[in-house]
Amino acid sequence: MWDGSVWLISCMKGLMSIPSRFGPKETMDRLQTEIRAQGMTVFARIDHAAGAAAVELTLAPNELIIFGNARGGTPLMQSVQTVGIDLPLKVLVWQDAGGKTWLSYNEPSWLAQRHGVTNEESVVSKMTAALGLLSKKATGNMG
């Protein structure tokens, strides 16, 4: 779908993918900087392409960042503990076959629906807004 400033696609229900104006490494570095600037903790960066190369396989750039903040995630897990399988938050930066860089994440409302969280709408809204802003800054799509 087109929102007037950036192409947004949803390849599957609950997955948001946004094109980046930058390459994979720069997009991920910008994302990590923005996450930390928002006072969140980066728990890990997992470079799937490097893992593939270590076993002599090839994979286009594909890196996952795991991050969050206990003030945001804990209320969801207090409501329904199984949401812990999807927290902390994760964002994938990847490159498609045409060389385009994308940033993808699970939509918080989809996570809440998946786990039956019904009483934490303000937390889900805050997570949605935060992921949207982080994504726009990391991809250079501030419109």
N, C-alpha and C positions, 0 to 999 in steps of 0.2 A: 504494500500500500504506500501511497505517497502522502506525506504530511506537509508538503510545501517547501521543506528545506532538506530533507534527507530521505533516502529510500529505506523503508523498514520492511523486512520480510519475516514471515513466520513460517519456517519450514515444517514445523509440526506444532501441534497445540502446546501452548505454554512456553515456546522458545522464541525469544526475540533475537534477531540478527540485524546488525547495523554495519553498513560499509564504512571503512576508514579511509581517510585521505592520506594515510601514512602506511609505511610498511609494517610487517608484523612486530619486529623488535621495537620500533619507535612507538607503535600503538600500545604495546604492553608496558613499556617504560613509562609512558605518559599516564596510563591507567594506574600503575603502582604509585606514582607520584601523587595523583589525585586522591587515591584511597588513603594514603598516609596524611595528606593535607586535611582530609575530613576527620582525622582522629581515629581512623579504624586501623586494625592490626592486619598485616599481611602475614598469613601463616605459612604459605608455601607458593612457589612458582614451579610448575612441573612442565618441563620441556619435552613433550612427546616425541618431537622430531629427533632430539638428541638421544632419547632412549632407543628409538628405532635405529639410528646410526650406530649405536653401541653394539647392536646385534647384526650389523651389516645389512639393514633394511633401509629403504628410503621412505620418507614421509614429508610432505610439504610442511612448511612452518605451522606449528600447532602447539600452543602453550596455554596452560591453565593456571589461573591465579586463584587462590583460596584466601578469603579475607572476611572480616566481620568485626562485630563489637557485641559484647555480651549483653549490653543494655537493649540492643535490638532483637537479638535472637532468643534470649532467655524467656521473654513473655510468650513467644510462640511455642517453645518447648514445654513451658509450664501448662499451656493450654492442651497441647497434644504432643506427647513425647516423641512420637515417630517422626515429627518434622526434623528432628536431629539428624536424620539420614541425609537431609538436603541442606543442612547448615554445617559450617559457615557457608556464606555465599560463594559462588564460583562464577568466573567469567572465562570464556575461552576466546583466545585470539588465534585466528587461523587464516590460511591463504587457500583460495580456491584454485582450480585447474587453470583458470585464466590469469592467475597472478594477483587477483583482487584480495585485499585484506578485509576480514570481517571480525566483528566482535559479537559474541553470542552469550546469552544468559537465560536462565529460567526466570520467567515472570513470577514475582512474589505472590500475586493473586492466584496463579496456577498452583504454586506450592501449597498455599493455604487450602485451596479446594482439594488438592490431592490428599491432604491429611485431615480434612474435615475441620479445620480451624475456622470458627465462626465468630469468635468474640474478640478478635484482635485486629479489627479493621484499620485502626490508626497506625499500628505498627506496620502492617502490610503496606499501607499508603506511604509511610515514610521510607520503607525499603524501596518501593517502586520509584519514588521521586529521587532517592539517592542513586539508584542504579541508572536511571535516565540521565541524570546530570553527569555522573562519572563517565558514562558511555559517550555522551556528546563531547565532553572535554577531551577524552582520550582519542576519539576518532576525528576531531577537528570539525565537528558538525554543530557548532554553536548557533548556526543560522543567523 
